[in-house]
Amino acid sequence: MPEIPEIETVCHHLRNSVLATPITSIALNRSKNLNIEPDEFVRLVTGQTIIAVGRRAKIILFTLSNQHTITIHFMLEGYAQLLEDHEPRLQQASTIFYLASGKALTLFKINLGYIHLFPTVDWQDIEDVNQLGPEPLSAEFTLSYFLKLFKSRKGMIKPLLMDQKLIAGIGNVYSNEALFCSRILPTRKVKDMNDAELSTVYHCLRRLLSQAVQLGGVYDIPYSQADQLTGGYLAQLKVAYRTGKPCFECSAPIQTQRVGGRNAFYCSKCQH
């Protein structure tokens, strides 16, 4: 599932390719991901100009010229590509926004995700947004806030890092990487961790997310033919999806086990 760096990378591409561009028509090949009737969605979006592109956690936000906002959540497999409006691959898309530029903003594999439309004044109040925790790279997400947030928790550190109500936008990849950076096992109970250990997790998390945003995250599908950014952080992964491969620090094989319903990747020698 894409996390903050991957979604921020998509938003970077979108700002450079679709801002101030009118949407001339829409093809909805999977209307189940909409929150309103397909005809109403098409009516409200067609002819509108994309005037802003934003992100909240793992959600992409398109502000339209008619004071409506499209919210897009890729969930597990979804991704976006900017294609020519005649390419054969368009037939495989979930949704296609045909643009006045002659390009097609194409969304693929939005099977578990969604594409919702709200009046712009209301999108902050929708359940998927208003229950999210703070952004981990925001100014308000201070070390003191982080320590206070986790001080009273009793669960394991990895599932808590991925709890969207506590911290928005962190998933499996960066929780694993931050814990390896911190030398903390994903199964450690927060109540057994001291402030120094939690502080290390905080600083590792912020640093790794910042680096991943700069390097384009870990997506392996480029946004367009000119895309030289997407996936640049893949080579930086230390433990995520490296089961059985040698640890870069000690050469012990990377381990995997289910923690909180997700696969945790870790080094049993380096992490404690």
Order of alpha helices (4+ residues) and beta strands (2+ residues): alpha-beta-alpha-beta-beta-beta-beta-beta-beta-beta-alpha-alpha-alpha-alpha-alpha-beta-beta
